């Protein structure tokens, strides 16, 4: 599992690198969700940290585009990405929006919606 350079991290998560390292080692960490772009299907995946206890999830490689505390925040993150994608490309293009968006753009929409 690799944190992407423009990875969006929830404000409540103090050390995202430590969380990712623990997940890579297979340690049980409750209450985290990662959002990853599945390269094969071109779709976003929301994966609970509990799933990384299973062999299938440990063996796959993930490029983490967001690390969040709740499932609702993960869905809100994807909604923000789709809003930005339709604004920039007039279409939902997950690969391009992940490459072109920066954390501040997502944070502006994300924080506005959570107020």
C-alpha positions in Angstrom: 0.0 0.0 0.0 1.4 3.3 -1.1 0.2 6.8 -0.2 -0.1 8.8 -3.4 1.7 12.2 -3.4 -1.6 14.1 -3.4 -3.3 11.8 -0.8 -6.2 13.4 1.1 -5.9 12.7 4.8 -8.6 13.3 7.3 -7.6 16.1 9.8 -8.1 13.7 12.7 -5.3 11.4 11.5 -2.1 12.7 13.0 0.4 10.2 11.4 -0.9 8.7 8.1 2.4 7.0 7.4 2.3 5.0 10.6 -1.3 3.9 9.8 -0.3 2.7 6.4 2.8 0.9 7.8 0.6 -0.9 10.3 -1.9 -1.9 7.7 1.0 -3.2 5.5 2.2 -5.3 8.4 -1.3 -6.7 8.9 -2.0 -5.2 12.3 -5.6 -4.7 13.3 -6.4 -1.0 13.3 -10.1 -0.1 13.7 -11.8 2.9 12.4 -9.9 3.8 9.2 -11.0 3.7 5.6 -8.8 4.0 2.5 -10.0 5.1 -0.9 -8.0 3.5 -3.7 -8.4 3.6 -7.5 -8.6 0.1 -9.0 -6.4 0.3 -12.1 -8.1 -2.6 -13.8 -11.7 -1.4 -13.5 -11.1 2.3 -13.2 -13.4 2.5 -10.2 -12.8 3.7 -6.7 -12.7 1.2 -3.8 -13.5 2.0 -0.2 -11.8 -0.5 2.0 -12.1 -0.7 5.8 -8.8 -1.2 7.7 -10.3 -4.4 9.2 -10.2 -6.0 5.7 -6.4 -6.0 5.7 -6.5 -8.9 8.2 -7.5 -11.1 5.2 -4.9 -12.6 3.0 -6.5 -11.4 -0.2 -6.2 -7.7 0.7 -2.7 -8.0 2.1 -1.4 -9.5 -1.2 -2.8 -6.7 -3.4 -1.1 -3.4 -3.9 -3.1 -0.2 -3.4 -2.4 3.4 -4.3 -4.1 5.2 -1.5 -5.8 8.5 -2.7 -7.5 9.1 0.7 -7.2 8.0 4.3 -10.3 8.8 6.3 -11.9 8.0 9.7 -15.5 7.1 8.7 -17.2 5.4 5.8 -19.4 8.5 5.3 -16.3 10.6 4.9 -15.1 8.1 2.3 -18.3 8.4 0.3 -18.2 12.2 0.7 -14.6 12.2 -0.7 -15.7 10.3 -3.8 -18.6 12.7 -4.2 -16.2 15.7 -4.1 -14.0 14.0 -6.7 -16.9 13.4 -9.0 -18.0 17.1 -8.6 -14.5 18.2 -9.5 -14.3 15.8 -12.4 -17.5 17.0 -13.9 -16.4 20.6 -13.4 -13.1 20.0 -15.2 -13.8 17.3 -17.8 -17.6 17.3 -18.1 -17.4 13.6 -17.4 -16.4 11.4 -14.5 -12.8 10.4 -15.2 -11.3 8.9 -12.1 -7.8 8.4 -13.4 -7.4 12.0 -14.6 -9.0 13.6 -11.6 -6.7 11.8 -9.2 -3.7 13.0 -11.2 -4.8 16.6 -11.6 -6.6 17.4 -8.3 -4.7 18.7 -5.3 -5.6 18.3 -1.6 -6.7 21.9 -1.2 -9.4 21.7 -3.9 -10.8 18.6 -2.2 -10.5 20.1 1.3 -12.4 23.2 0.2 -15.4 21.2 -1.0 -15.1 18.6 1.7 -15.1 21.1 4.6 -17.9 23.2 3.0 -20.2 20.2 2.8 -19.3 19.0 6.4 -20.2 22.4 8.0 
